[in-house]
Amino acid sequence: MIARLWPIFVRDFVLLLKGAQGRGGAVLPLLFFMAVAMLFPFAVGPDARLLQRTGAGVIWVGALLAAILPLDRLVEPDVEAGFFDQWALRGLSEEVLLVSRIVAHWLSFGVPLMLAAPIAAGLLSLDGAQLATVELGLLLGTPGLAAIGVTIAALTAGLRAGSALGGLLAIPLAVPLLIFGAGSLQRGGEGGLLLLAAASLAALAIAPFAGGAAIRAGRE
């Protein structure tokens, strides 16, 4: 199973890094994330205390937008090309394929966001302890964002204006992750990190089965 799945995972990861026809890819969500962190201080002013209180929320909104930016490339191209049908004939279930795609999606946006978080934290006047909490929160929460993104991409594959609809569907599903992630910087925020981890694990557990059922339903 792993030997058959590995080439597919590598292909998915490379395609997400490069983007459609070599444009955008993982760089575009990262630039989007950094743009949010850069523009927010201009909007609210240079008050360091205000930026510290609101900075975590800004980072998490940027992470959500970065996660849903490539929705149209996560599942729909392979559904239209018939790749999922071919993989099913080779004995690879949709659930297993979507687990691979979730990991590839997370590696293509979650890890770059964690690497860029120190710069965003500096722009938002977050101190070292707050940065450490943000990094831990991103580590726990971005896999859940990746799972939600892949699930929504599978649900909207083949629909007209599926990308726009997918963004609208993903935002309310990701609200718990944003609340717990941003709340982790408040006093006593350790509970927020635990709830964030629980919500992320729940999304990871549900996503492959919901997405796999959606792909099979579209095939029938």
RAFENKA-V854110 format. One record per residue. RES is the residue in one letter. SS is DSSP state (H for helix, E for strand, - for the rest). PHI is phi in radians with two decimals (none if undefined). D_CENTER is the distance of its C-alpha to the mean C-alpha in whole Angstrom. Layout:
BEGIN
[[RES/SS/PHI/D_CENTER] [RES/SS/PHI/D_CENTER]]
END
This chain:
BEGIN
[[M/-/none/26] [I/H/-1.11/24] [A/H/-1.10/26] [R/H/-1.36/25] [L/H/-1.44/21] [W/H/-1.00/21] [P/H/-1.05/22] [I/H/-1.19/20] [F/H/-1.08/17] [V/H/-1.06/18] [R/H/-1.05/18] [D/H/-1.04/15] [F/H/-1.12/14] [V/H/-1.14/16] [L/H/-1.12/16] [L/H/-1.21/12] [L/H/-1.20/14] [K/H/-1.39/17] [G/-/1.49/15] [A/H/-1.16/18] [Q/H/0.95/21] [G/H/1.35/20] [R/-/-1.89/19] [G/-/1.37/16] [G/-/1.13/14] [A/H/-1.23/11] [V/H/-1.23/14] [L/H/-1.13/13] [P/H/-1.04/10] [L/H/-1.14/12] [L/H/-1.13/15] [F/H/-1.10/13] [F/H/-1.06/12] [M/H/-1.19/15] [A/H/-1.11/17] [V/H/-1.07/16] [A/H/-1.16/17] [M/H/-1.35/20] [L/H/-1.41/21] [F/H/-1.04/21] [P/H/-1.04/24] [F/H/-1.19/26] [A/H/-1.35/25] [V/H/-1.82/26] [G/-/1.74/29] [P/-/-1.54/29] [D/-/-1.13/30] [A/H/-1.12/28] [R/H/-1.16/29] [L/H/-1.13/27] [L/H/-1.13/24] [Q/H/-1.13/24] [R/H/-1.24/24] [T/H/-1.87/21] [G/H/-1.06/19] [A/H/-1.10/17] [G/H/-1.10/16] [V/H/-1.10/15] [I/H/-1.07/13] [W/H/-1.26/11] [V/H/-1.12/11] [G/H/-1.08/10] [A/H/-1.14/7] [L/H/-1.10/6] [L/H/-1.11/8] [A/H/-1.15/7] [A/H/-1.25/3] [I/H/-1.62/6] [L/H/-1.04/9] [P/-/-1.62/9] [L/H/-0.98/9] [D/H/-1.22/13] [R/H/-1.84/13] [L/H/-1.38/11] [V/-/-2.32/14] [E/H/-0.97/17] [P/H/-1.03/18] [D/H/-1.29/19] [V/H/-1.14/20] [E/H/-1.14/23] [A/H/-1.39/24] [G/-/1.43/25] [F/H/-1.15/23] [F/H/-1.13/22] [D/H/-1.13/26] [Q/H/-1.13/27] [W/H/-1.16/24] [A/H/-1.11/26] [L/H/-1.15/29] [R/-/-1.53/29] [G/-/1.56/28] [L/-/-1.75/24] [S/-/-1.29/22] [E/H/-1.09/19] [E/H/-1.08/18] [V/H/-1.13/18] [L/H/-1.12/17] [L/H/-1.28/14] [V/H/-1.04/13] [S/H/-1.06/14] [R/H/-1.22/11] [I/H/-1.09/9] [V/H/-1.10/10] [A/H/-1.11/10] [H/H/-1.12/7] [W/H/-1.11/6] [L/H/-1.11/9] [S/H/-1.42/9] [F/H/-2.21/7] [G/H/-1.19/7] [V/H/-1.13/10] [P/H/-1.03/11] [L/H/-1.15/10] [M/H/-1.14/12] [L/H/-1.23/15] [A/H/-1.53/15] [A/H/-1.02/15] [P/H/-1.03/19] [I/H/-1.18/19] [A/H/-1.08/17] [A/H/-1.11/19] [G/H/-1.11/23] [L/H/-1.15/22] [L/-/-1.77/22] [S/-/1.10/25] [L/-/-1.46/23] [D/-/-1.50/25] [G/H/-1.10/25] [A/H/-1.13/24] [Q/H/-1.16/22] [L/H/-1.08/20] [A/H/-1.07/20] [T/H/-1.16/19] [V/H/-1.09/16] [E/H/-1.09/15] [L/H/-1.12/15] [G/H/-1.09/13] [L/H/-1.12/10] [L/H/-1.08/11] [L/H/-1.42/12] [G/H/-1.68/9] [T/H/-1.15/5] [P/H/-1.06/7] [G/H/-1.16/7] [L/H/-1.09/4] [A/H/-1.10/3] [A/H/-1.12/7] [I/H/-1.11/7] [G/H/-1.07/6] [V/H/-1.16/8] [T/H/-1.08/11] [I/H/-1.11/11] [A/H/-1.08/12] [A/H/-1.22/14] [L/H/-1.18/16] [T/H/-1.75/16] [A/-/-1.06/17] [G/-/1.53/21] [L/-/-1.51/21] [R/-/-1.19/22] [A/-/0.98/20] [G/H/-1.11/17] [S/H/-1.15/15] [A/H/-1.14/16] [L/H/-1.11/16] [G/H/-1.07/13] [G/H/-1.08/12] [L/H/-1.16/14] [L/H/-1.33/14] [A/H/-1.26/10] [I/H/-1.05/11] [P/H/-1.13/14] [L/H/-1.18/12] [A/H/-1.54/9] [V/H/-0.98/13] [P/H/-1.01/14] [L/H/-1.12/11] [L/H/-1.14/12] [I/H/-1.12/15] [F/H/-1.21/16] [G/H/-1.15/14] [A/H/-1.20/16] [G/H/-1.24/19] [S/-/-1.17/19] [L/-/-1.53/20] [Q/-/-1.36/23] [R/-/-1.08/26] [G/-/1.30/26] [G/-/-1.34/22] [E/H/-1.04/22] [G/H/-1.11/22] [G/H/-1.10/19] [L/H/-1.16/17] [L/H/-1.14/19] [L/H/-1.16/18] [L/H/-1.08/14] [A/H/-1.08/14] [A/H/-1.14/16] [A/H/-1.14/14] [S/H/-1.15/11] [L/H/-1.11/14] [A/H/-1.09/15] [A/H/-1.11/11] [L/H/-1.14/11] [A/H/-1.27/15] [I/H/-1.49/15] [A/H/-0.96/12] [P/H/-1.06/15] [F/H/-1.30/18] [A/H/-1.15/17] [G/H/-1.15/15] [G/H/-1.09/18] [A/H/-1.11/21] [A/H/-1.15/19] [I/H/-1.16/20] [R/H/-1.15/23] [A/H/-1.10/24] [G/H/-1.15/24] [R/H/-1.21/26] [E/-/-1.39/28]]
END
